Amino acid sequence: MTSNVFATRQFRTISIVGNGPVSVVDAPHIDAADLVLRFNSAPLCGAAGQRVDILLLNRARVYTSKRINPIALHRASEVWVNDLETNGQVDWLFEKECKPRYLGFGPIEKARKNLANYDPFQKSNPTTGASIIAELLDRRPDASIHLFGFTHQGKQHTHDWDAEKSWINDLIEEGRIVAFRTNGDPARRSQTAKVEYWARFLEMQAKHYLYNKLLHSSAETKGRIFGIDA
């Protein structure tokens, strides 16, 4: 996987923004980092901070299900997919608009190795957050990683939330990660940001309908993406 962001920019601090709440006190620290990475639906983009350099999706279906934050999609310099390219190519517009960079299973395997001491039977799959933390610790060991909105809990039973929480807490104690967990009112979008969100959302919906429903049948979409007759 090649990244223009990694190849052309130097950075000392990286903000990784999860999907949990972020205090209004901590929110300004997100945009102050040299690099801002958000993932999946990126609900806090436009609320807790405005910047996003890299948008990381655990699967392309996050985009195809239209659960993605349209502001994050519009502002991201790069879209990374935590999956193999053959698994991710499922949507004609996604490939055309996002020009995604596929990470393969490398970050997941790196996270699994880090979690081995906390999940000895390795029965669970690492989360997207754990995967990108492991990847950045490996690729940018000199950078300071700042975490926001990480609650280490969720509805997915395929993840070992306790193991990941213990691993992250150890990284914090070692000084390799800084976690922002200030109590206070959660950051929210301004009225202007809400208007931009819904304008971008309607634009994304219209594009999805136009390109995937009207201009390209499912058979043609597969042909364009995979180069075979469906």
N, C-alpha and C positions, 0 to 999 in steps of 0.2 A: 504494500500500500504506500503510495506516494502522497505527500501533503505539501501544498504550496505554503501553507501557514508555517509548518515546521521547517521548511527549506529556506524561507526568505525572512523569517522573523526571529529575533532573539527575545527571550522572556525569562524573567526571574520568578514571577508569581503566576499561578493558574487558579482561577475560580472554577470549581465544579459545582453546578447548581442542581440539586435534586428536585423532586416533586413535592416535598413536604413544605410546611410554612416557613417563611423567613421573616424575622423581626424587622420592623421599620428602622431599628437602630443598626442592624447588620447589613441591610440592603445596599447602602452606598459603597460598601467594601467590595461588592461584586464587580462593579464597573471599574474599580480602581486597579484591578489586576492587569497584567500584561496580556493574558489570554483568558477568555471566558468560554467555557464549554457547558452546554446544557444538553439534556437528553430526553428522548421519547416525546411526550406531549408538551414538554417545556411550559407548564402552565404559568410560571412566574416571570417569563420574559415579557417586559412591558409593565410589570408590577414591581418585583424585586430586581431592580436593575434593568437597563435598556439594551445592553450589549449582548451579542452572541457571535463568537467567531466560528465555533464548531458546534453543529447540531448532530448528536449521536443518536441513532435509532437502533434498537435491539433487533428489529426486523423491518423490512420495507412495508409490512402490513400496517405498521403504525401510521404510515402515510396513506395507504390505500383505504384504511378505515376512516380517514379524515378526522382523526383524533388529535392531530398535530396542531400546535399553536401557529397560526398563519404568520404572525409577526416574527416568530423565531425562524420560520422557514424563509421569509423574505429577507431577513437581515443576516443570516448565516453566510459566512464566506465559503464554508465547506459543509457537506453533509456526509457523515460517516455512517456505515451500517455494520453492526456487530454480527456479521454473518458471511457466508460464502456468497460469491457473486451469482452463482447458479441458483441459489435459493432466493436471492433478493430481487431478481429481475422478474417482477410480477405485475408491473404496471407501466404502461407506455409513457404516460405523462411524468411519472416519477423519474424514469431514466432520462427523459428529455430535459425536464426543468431543474432537477437537483444535481445531475451529473455525479451520482454518489461514488464514494470511495469505500470499497469493501475491506473490512479488517480481517475477514476469515475467522478462524477459531483461536488465533493466537492470544488475544486478550483474555478470553475465557479460560484457556489452559493456564495462563500466568496467574490468574486469580485462583484457580483451583489449587495450584501448587502452594500459593500463599495461605490458603485456607486449610491445608492438609492438617496442620497442628490443632485446628479448632473443630474440624469436621473430619475425623480420622477415617470414617467409612465412605466419605465423599458421595453421600446419597443425594445431595442437592446440586442444582445448577447455580453458578454465581450470577448475581444480578448484573444489570448493565453498569450500575454504579461501581460495583466491585471490580468488574472487568476493566473499565477505563482507568480506575485508580491504579490497578496492577500494571497496566500498559504504560501509563505516564511515569510511574515510579521507576520502571525499567528504562524507558526512552529518555526521560528528563530527570535523572536522579539529583541534579543540582538545583532544580526548581522547587519553590515552596508551593505546596498544594493547599488551597483553602477550600473547605467544604461548607456548603450552605444547603439547608433543606433536606438533610439526611436524617430520617427518623428510624431507619432499620426495622421497618415493619411494613406489612402489606398483606393483601389477600392471597397472593400466590403461595401455594403450599410447596412449590418446587424449589423454593429458596430457603436456605438456613439463615434466618435473620439474626439469630443469636450468635452464630459463628462469625458472621460478617461484622456484627457490632463489636465483638471481642477483638477481632483483628484490627479494626479501625481504631478502637480505643488504645491498643498497644502502639499503633503507629503515632497516635497523638502524644502518648507518653514519651516516645522516642524522639519526638520533635520533627518527625518527617511529614506530618500533616497538621494543619491548624483547622479546628472546627469552630465555626461561628454558631453559637447556640444561645444568644442573649434572649432573655424573656422580654416580652412586650407585644404590642399589637402587631398582627401580621401585616406585611406590606400589601397594598392593594393598588389597582390601576386607577389612574385619574380618569375624569370624564373624557378628556381628549384621547387617552390611551384606549378607552373602551370603544370609542367611535372608530379608531384606527383598527382595532381588533376585528370588529364586525365587518368593516369594509373589506379587510383582507380575507376574512372567512368567506364572505359571499363571493369574492373574486376566485378563491380557491375552489369553491363548490362549482362555480360556473365553468371554470377550466376543466375540472374533472368530468363534468357532464359532457362538455363539448368534445373534448379529446377522446375520452374513453367510451362514451355512450353513443355519440353521433358520428364522429369521424373515423373511429377505429372499432371494428367488431372485435370480439374476443379472439377470433381466429386470426385476424390481421394483426392484433396486438402481439400475439405469440410469435407470429412470423417476423415481425419487426424486431422483437427482442431476441429471440432465439435463432432466427434465420432458418426456420424450418416450416414446413407446411403443417398447420394445425389440423 
